Amino acid sequence: MGKYVGIVVGVIIVAFGIIGLFGWWHYFTALCKGIFPAVLIFAGAVAVIAGLSEIKDESAAKKEEPQ
């Protein structure tokens, strides 16, 4: 019975979320506009760190490779 209660509660929460989204649409768009640059900065930083890590690993592999 717990599974069904979870599904019903989930549907109710989704319904309230949709109602709230329509009611506070302007606030939601303002939030998205504010978060978007921060997400870009974070994603760019992760990409740079991943690239530097890959270059470092490649350099270490070349040093360990017997010639």
C-alpha positions in Angstrom: 0.0 0.0 0.0 3.0 2.3 0.6 3.8 2.4 -3.2 0.3 3.7 -4.0 0.4 6.3 -1.4 3.8 7.5 -2.7 2.3 7.7 -6.3 -0.7 9.6 -5.1 1.4 12.1 -3.1 3.7 12.5 -6.0 0.8 13.3 -8.4 -0.5 15.8 -5.9 2.9 17.5 -5.5 3.3 17.7 -9.3 -0.1 19.3 -9.6 0.7 21.9 -7.0 4.0 22.5 -8.8 2.3 23.1 -12.1 -0.3 25.4 -10.5 2.6 27.3 -8.8 4.5 27.5 -12.0 1.6 29.2 -13.8 0.9 31.4 -10.8 4.5 32.6 -10.4 5.7 32.4 -14.0 7.5 35.8 -13.9 9.4 34.8 -10.8 10.3 31.5 -12.4 11.7 33.2 -15.5 13.7 35.6 -13.4 15.1 32.7 -11.4 16.1 31.0 -14.7 17.7 34.2 -16.0 19.7 34.5 -12.8 20.8 30.8 -12.6 21.8 30.5 -16.3 25.1 32.5 -16.1 26.1 30.6 -13.0 25.4 27.3 -14.6 27.5 28.4 -17.6 30.4 29.4 -15.4 30.2 26.1 -13.5 30.0 24.0 -16.6 32.9 25.9 -18.2 35.0 25.4 -15.1 34.3 21.7 -15.1 35.2 21.5 -18.8 38.5 23.3 -18.2 39.4 21.1 -15.3 38.6 18.0 -17.2 40.7 19.2 -20.2 43.6 20.0 -17.9 43.3 16.6 -16.2 43.3 14.8 -19.5 46.5 16.8 -20.7 48.2 16.0 -17.4 47.3 12.2 -17.7 48.5 12.2 -21.3 51.8 13.8 -20.3 52.3 11.3 -17.4 51.6 8.4 -19.7 54.2 9.6 -22.2 56.8 9.9 -19.4 56.1 6.3 -18.2 56.2 4.9 -21.7 59.5 3.0 -22.4 61.3 4.3 -25.5 
